[in-house]
Amino acid sequence: MNPEAIAWLNQFTDHTLEDRQRLALVYLRHNEQMTNGDYRRLNHVDSVTANRELRGLVQAGLIEQNSTRRWAYYTLNVPSAVQVPSPSQTDEEKVLGYLRDRGFIKRADCQQLLGISAVQARYILQKMI
């Protein structure tokens, strides 16, 4: 598995998943659907094990079963995009972004941008100079 797939799987840490189930989720992330046969071939397990582990993923709400019996197939029930939390910006980074956009910043602009007092805004700007 590549680092992007591992990062995507990390959003499911609150679920107790087998390694084979994680592999199936990554498979479904890149393919539209999966059958019991696909799961068996991917994980080298028998039909009973495949059914049990796929049912576990359905019960966890991670995949959805479509159709029944011989024609059953499974689709991903969660977003396939990697959801990486964006790091919060420091006050200095916010001020620098403002400067890049406008070319200058006044103390009042800094105060409003950061939601701080005039004294705090002056301190940050003097520190950055």
N, C-alpha and C positions, 0 to 999 in steps of 0.2 A: 504494500500500500504506500502511496505517496504521501507527503506531509499534508497536502490539501485534504485528502480523504480522511486522514487522522484528525485534522482540525475539525472537519465536518462531523465526524463521529463523536467528538468530545462534547457536543451539545446534548448527547443522550446519556451522560454519565449518571443521571438519576434513575436510569433503567438498568436492571440486572440482565445483561445480555451475554450469551455465549459468543466465543470468537467466530463460530460459524454464522451466527445471526448477524454479527457486525459485517462479515464478508458479504452476506446476502444484501444488507442495506447498501453497501458500496456498489454492489452489482446493480441493484435497482436504481441507484442514483445515475448510472450511466446507461441503463436500458429501460425501456418503457414498462416491461412486465417480466414476471418470473413465474414459472410453473414448478410443481413439485419435482418434476424431472430435472429442471434446471438446478434446483437446490441440491438434489441428490448428486448430480454430476459435479457441481461446484465444490461441494463439501465431502464427497465420498461417503455418504451415509445411506441407510436404507429408507424406504418409503415411510415407515412408522416414525422414525426419528425426524425426517423432513416435515411430516405433517405436524408433529408435536411442536417443533421449533418455529415453524411458520405460524401456527396457531398462537404461540406466545407473542410473536411480533404483532399479530392482529389484535390480540387482547391489550397489548401495550399502546395501541393506537398508532404505531409507526408505519404499518402497511395496511392495505385494504384488500380483502378477498373479493374477487369478482367471479360470478358464476359458481357452480358447485360441482362436486364429484370429479369426474374425468376431465371436465372442461374448465376447472378452476384455474385461475391465474391471479397473481398478486401484483399490486401496484404500490408505489411509494405514497405515503399519506402525510409526508412532511416536506418542507421546502428542500430542494436539492442544492440550493446555494449555501455557501459557507457563510455563517453568521458570526462575524468577528466583531466584538464590541470595539467601537472606536475609542481610542485613548483620549482622555480629557486633556484639553489644552491648558497650559499654564497661563497666568496673566500676561507674562512676557510674550508668549506665542500669539496670544490674541492681539496684543498691541502691535506686534510685527506684522500680522496679517492685515490689520487696519492700515498700517503704514504702506504696505505693498499696494493696497487698493487705492489709497487716496494721496499718498506721497507725503503727508504730514499728519500730525495729531496734536491737538491742544489738550490741556489739562482737563477741561470740561468734557471733551470727547472721551478721554480715557476714563474719567469718572463715570460717565454714562455707559460706556462699553462694558466696564467691569462691575458696575453696580457698587461702587465703593465711595468713600468720602473724599473730599478735595485733598486732605492731607495725605491720605493713602495713595491717591493718584499722583500727586507731586512726588512722593517718595519713590514710587515705581519708575516714573519717567526719569528722575534724577539718577537712579540706580542704573538704568539702561543706557544713559548717555555715557 
